[in-house]
Amino acid sequence: MNNDYAVPEAAKPAASVDISFFAEQINKTLSTISYGDNPVELYEPIRYIMQLGGKRLRPLVTLLAGYLFQDDVQKCLKPACGVEVFHNFTLLHDDLMDKAPLRRGQPTVHEKWNNNIAILSGDVMMVKAYELFLDVEPAKLQKVLKLFSHCAAAVCEGQQLDMNFETSDFTTIEDYLHMITLKTAVLLGFSLELGAVLNGAPENDALLLKNFGIKVGIAFQLRDDLLDVYGEQDKFGKQVGGDILADKKTFLLLTAIDQANQSQKEVLTRYKNQTIYSGQEKVQEFTQIYNELNIRAQTEDKINSYFEEAIQSLNAVNAPEARKAMLRNLALQLMERES
Amino acid sequence: MNNDYAVPEAAKPAASVDISFFAEQINKTLSTISYGDNPVELYEPIRYIMQLGGKRLRPLVTLLAGYLFQDDVQKCLKPACGVEVFHNFTLLHDDLMDKAPLRRGQPTVHEKWNNNIAILSGDVMMVKAYELFLDVEPAKLQKVLKLFSHCAAAVCEGQQLDMNFETSDFTTIEDYLHMITLKTAVLLGFSLELGAVLNGAPENDALLLKNFGIKVGIAFQLRDDLLDVYGEQDKFGKQVGGDILADKKTFLLLTAIDQANQSQKEVLTRYKNQTIYSGQEKVQEFTQIYNELNIRAQTEDKINSYFEEAIQSLNAVNAPEARKAMLRNLALQLMERES
């Protein structure tokens, strides 16, 4: 990686800042990263997936967590981008493994190029993610990379569990919550812990922020499960009922299976691997059972419970209230989103 | 990764040691690494490929390079194993990309399990490789990881170039030498530099050793190309003529194409993507042209020239002659191997 790119000038926020200041810092820094040039087949897919956009949620919370402890978030910028590069690496390889044709409405890397290029450009992306961590001050580098590596392995474990669940008939709600914790939540938790550690937070506050991130991450994924069934089609980006059609074991389905009576259970299992029913019919029948079992309210209760836990952790962090409010509001926005 | 495994007791060599002492240290340390347990589909393939064996050449030269500068190679052990884990990660993903059925005579990971498991267990192997570097002393950690990351990206670039060459009609000898430098030689160069850096070598000696490794690596690959055609079937592990049958652009083929007359060129291109001729006929006709053009001697000259350069670099390293002799003898063995 070419590391001699310009350092953004004003990473020190003005006295009164809002979240857009930090988002801008992330976007500026991401735009200055040069991943590599030759061979072009290896590096072009990296630029492609990084430019597809996304919320940049993970690097954003790294900066917000860092800002809790120091005005200056300069030293968080490159590692925060390392988290974003790693996140996009997981999307690239996951899409390949899931044979997904689209990502953010655009062709996935293995579709646009081919499987081998997706494997190899993903591999080099992980190297580039590590490289973005290497300017961390020497006294903290080992700790940060141990945390990152631990998190990276956990994300791989989560993806493997998710693939295992596709063919397993014995997935429990507990298994599912464990899987989404690894696949989705730990990276959000690490993103927060990272900012805290880099900007000198006491150990306890860093762990509280990590827990805040993990619990928000779980709640976020459960909300995703919920929107798949109860989202409004014109606001939800994906097809409503997509998880039902794909036989995906979500919190809703696993809870329903757990509580279903004999006839409901028959409906929920009748459709498995079946194409004889129309998709619409399947979605309707499942949704009706979810309604009968009050799955929506149960899922909302679960989401609220995780969210409450998250907020309690954030509340306990010893940092200025106005700064914590930015993280709280961001988490609230994530919970209220309809897509 | 569970890092609390026992540290080998006697990493400090006795007054008089030979290479087997270091090989034993490597094998001991490798056997104590616990990669992870759950999910088993993710970690079993790592143990599988690591237990297939191999020469452990890269970690061995790390220790031998470290031994040039300090009696005690203890601090080189885990990073040396990191190199070996990384090397095996590249074999795992390369075999998948090349659709290779066998590795060291055993089914490859994607054959024994499946493609997705090969992708994901490879990914987590790269994380584990990085983890094995993290106990390097803080003052050197950044430098070591920058060197490693640079090398890791280069290896990916080499693999991409190798795949590009399969479908390109315009590969030059220079392109080929660049590709094998990236794909094969830089990791050997890094392995040596690593041991030197960890054991406090002056910068210049570390770079000389890196160059020694790169030049030996290129010579080693060219020797591999040569053995494919001129090796004795009963000593060579693979099928003689395998590269010819696979239309592989080796140093021998590219040199022959470069120097062929019109009728020879016709033979060398006639067979491309053709199955109408028997394999044996193709190997015979190519070998005859190689003989006519004196390709064997030219390749041997090239190998000797790289080997000479390697030895000159090693000679220039400021370290005890008896210790340098171990590296020189190892390199000589690599050159004299017949398989």
Contacts between the chains, C-beta under 8 A, distances in Angstrom:
chain1	res1	chain2	res2	distance
A	1	B	149	7.7
A	1	B	153	7.4
A	36	B	153	6.6
A	36	B	157	7.6
A	38	B	157	6.9
A	39	B	157	6.2
A	39	B	160	4.8
A	39	B	161	5.5
A	39	B	164	6.1
A	41	B	160	5.6
A	41	B	163	8.0
A	41	B	164	6.5
A	42	B	156	6.3
A	42	B	157	6.0
A	42	B	160	4.4
A	93	B	119	5.9
A	93	B	120	7.3
A	93	B	123	6.3
A	96	B	119	6.8
A	97	B	116	4.4
A	97	B	119	6.0
A	97	B	120	6.9
A	116	B	97	4.4
A	116	B	163	6.1
A	117	B	160	7.7
A	119	B	93	5.9
A	119	B	96	6.7
A	119	B	97	6.0
A	119	B	119	6.1
A	120	B	93	7.2
A	120	B	97	6.9
A	120	B	156	5.6
A	120	B	159	6.0
A	120	B	160	5.6
A	120	B	163	7.8
A	122	B	123	7.6
A	123	B	93	6.3
A	123	B	122	7.6
A	123	B	123	7.7
A	123	B	126	6.9
A	123	B	156	5.4
A	124	B	152	7.9
A	124	B	153	5.4
A	124	B	156	4.3
A	124	B	157	7.6
A	126	B	123	6.9
A	126	B	126	5.7
A	126	B	127	7.7
A	127	B	126	7.7
A	127	B	149	5.2
A	127	B	152	4.7
A	127	B	153	5.0
A	127	B	156	7.1
A	128	B	153	7.3
A	130	B	130	6.0
A	130	B	145	7.0
A	130	B	149	5.6
A	131	B	146	7.4
A	131	B	149	4.8
A	134	B	142	5.5
A	134	B	145	5.6
A	134	B	146	5.7
A	134	B	149	7.2
A	135	B	142	7.6
A	138	B	138	4.8
A	138	B	139	6.2
A	138	B	141	6.7
A	138	B	142	6.1
A	139	B	138	6.2
A	141	B	138	6.7
A	141	B	141	5.2
A	141	B	142	5.9
A	141	B	145	8.0
A	142	B	134	5.5
A	142	B	135	7.6
A	142	B	138	6.1
A	142	B	141	5.9
A	145	B	130	7.0
A	145	B	134	5.6
A	145	B	141	7.9
A	145	B	145	7.6
A	146	B	131	7.4
A	146	B	134	5.7
A	149	B	1	7.7
A	149	B	127	5.2
A	149	B	130	5.6
A	149	B	131	4.8
A	149	B	134	7.2
A	152	B	124	7.9
A	152	B	127	4.7
A	153	B	1	7.4
A	153	B	36	6.6
A	153	B	124	5.4
A	153	B	127	4.9
A	153	B	128	7.3
A	156	B	42	6.3
A	156	B	120	5.6
A	156	B	123	5.4
A	156	B	124	4.3
A	156	B	127	7.2
A	157	B	36	7.6
A	157	B	38	6.9
A	157	B	39	6.2
A	157	B	42	6.0
A	157	B	124	7.6
A	159	B	120	6.0
A	160	B	39	4.8
A	160	B	41	5.6
A	160	B	42	4.4
A	160	B	117	7.7
A	160	B	120	5.6
A	161	B	39	5.5
A	163	B	41	8.0
A	163	B	116	6.1
A	163	B	120	7.8
A	164	B	39	6.1
A	164	B	41	6.5
